[in-house]
Amino acid sequence: MASEGEFRILRRLAHFLAVAEEGHFGRAAARMGLSQPPVTAQIQALEQELGVKLLERTRKGAHPTREGEALLPMLRRLADDARRVEDLARELRAGRHAPMAMACVTSALFGHLPPMARALRAARPEAALSVTEMDTTDALEALRRGEVDFALVRLEHAHPPFAVLPLGADNLMAALPEGHPLLELPGPLPLAALAEEPLVALPRRISPAYFDRQVAACRAAGFEPRAMREVGSAMAQLAFVASGLGVALVSAGIAGLRPAGVAFRELAGPVSSVGVALAWNQERETETTRLAETAARAAFHLPPSPSPGDDGAGPRE
């Protein structure tokens, strides 16, 4: 539990943030509904406690020192968190459920997010749902830190402390610039046909399992990806392809976007990809995560959750 001293420093930090943003002790005091002397005293106590000078006093007011500037981004995040706490408390006092926070990879925005969101709204129509687009690595970190309740990511196996519920199989497709000679070939495209093509790919750090599956597929087809160009997002990947800067291996979910200048072809085989899965932090299981699992099973026609003792969250590595 937070100690009295921790709450005291938080109050003092709020005083400092107000002065830094207002640039004036008097205006900061008025903003906080206080007289100026207590604000001055609180900031002096904070400077003494931290051992650094946070504000430069001038005739016209005050401005942060180098040390004070370094603290401001973190303090603004704390202030935002405090406002969210107040908003949540207001919602709960009114008898409404807590809002649900969800992360979603770009490739799941059209094929998986809509049915998931509909199932969640049907199960809890009075609760707000916020969705943040993230790559798999960032989504897992957000789950770890408790910034989102659950996420649609590209994973196949349980990944402790995360539970993983696969939502269905997916296949890789070839994304080619319109007019590319390979588009003239009939039927599904052999993956080996891309052996001499420069490949536009997402960095491995964004989704290691997804990246490794693509490289493994190329090796199984008898070649190493050539002149791999890394881009930071799936949308950038498609933009590079449309610009004629290479070809790409993408999921069927991304192919569903059908951007101008890009043509998609099925691959012979087919070539399996890492599918989309619902993930949540088992160390932070709540009513909301249980609701998300139930909604996902309904939306994607999966069997009901197994009985206690069998987590049913996908195969273990």
Buried (B, 14 or more C-beta within 10 A) or exposed (E): EEEEEEEBBEEBBBBBBBBBBBBBBEBBBBBBEBEBEEBBEBBEBBBEEBEBEBBEEEEEBBBBBEBBEEBBEEBEEBBEEEEEEEEEEEBEEEEBBBBBBBBBBBBBBEBBBEBBBEBBBEEBEEBBBEBBBBBBBBBBEBBBEEBBBBBBBBBBBBBEEBBBBBBEEBBBBBBBBEEBEBBEEEEBBBBBBBBEBBBBBBBBEBBBBBBEBBBEBBEEBEBEBEEBEBBEEBBEBBBBBBEEBBBBBBBBBBBBBEBEEBBBBBBBBBBEBBBBBBBBBBEBEBEBBEBBBBBBBBBBEBEEBEEEEEBBBBEEE
